[in-house]
Amino acid sequence: MIRSVIERGVATGELDDPQPALTAQYIPAFIRAARLYGPRDLPDEALAEHFLHLLAQGLVRRRP
């Protein structure tokens, strides 16, 4: 399901992902690892917000 959502986003030009199948594997692994090894007191909303930020923005600072 994750892969098909990413592939549709790529097809419409909304997303830029050269490897949707690989990204689809990263997403649940990222969430699982954060839940298992991340801060115990991190609320679900904070995890979701952080994950979406990383997915949409990445870690690289955009130059103006």
N, C-alpha and C positions, 0 to 999 in steps of 0.2 A: 504494500500500500504506500509506504514512504517513497519507494522508488518511482511509482507511477505519478505521484504528486510532483516530485522533482522533475521528471521527464516532461510532464505537461507544462510546468513553468519554463523549462528550457525551450520547448516547442513554441510557446507564446512570446518568448523573448523576455519574460519577467525574471528569469533566473539564468545565471551563467555557470554551468557546471559541466566540465568535460567528462566527469565520471559519476553519473547519477547512481549507478549500482553500488559503487564504493561509498559514496556519501550516505546512501540509505543504510549501509551497515554501520557507519560511524555514529549516526544519531542515537539509536538505542544504546549503543555501547557507552557513549558519552554520558547519557542520563544514568545508566546503571552504575558506572564508575563514580559519578558525583554522589549518588545516593550511598554507595558502599563505603567510599573513602573520603568523601568531602565532609565539611563541617556538619556535625550532628544536629545543630540547632537551625540550619538553613531552611527557611520556609519554602514550600513548593513553589509559591509565586516568585520568590527571589531566584530560585533555580531556573524556572521557566524564562524569566526576564533575561537572565544572564545568558542562557543558552541561545535565545533568539537574537540577542545582541551579537554574540559571537558568530552565529550563522549568517546574519545579515551584514554585519560590519567587518568582521574579522578582527585581527589584532593590529593590523598595520594602520598607522595614523594617516589619514587622508590629508594631503597638502592642499591648501586653498588655491 
